[in-house]
Amino acid sequence: DSRSSVVASWKQRLNIALSSAI
């Protein structure tokens, strides 16, 4: 499903945001 792709993309983006914050 494209939904899984969207979730994975969102998780990656969140991960990068958290890494940047630290």
N, C-alpha and C positions, 0 to 999 in steps of 0.2 A: 504493500500500500504506500501511496505517496505520503500518507500521514506519518508513517514510521520515519520516512526521510526528513520530514519537517521537524519531528521531535528530536531526531539525532542532531539536526542542524542547530536547533535551539539549545540543546544541551551543550554542544561544542561552543556556541557563542557565549553561553552563561559561564562556561568553564574559563574561557579567555577573559571575560570580564572580571571574574574573581581573581584570576592570576594577575591581572593588571592592577587590581585594587591593592593587592598585597605589596 
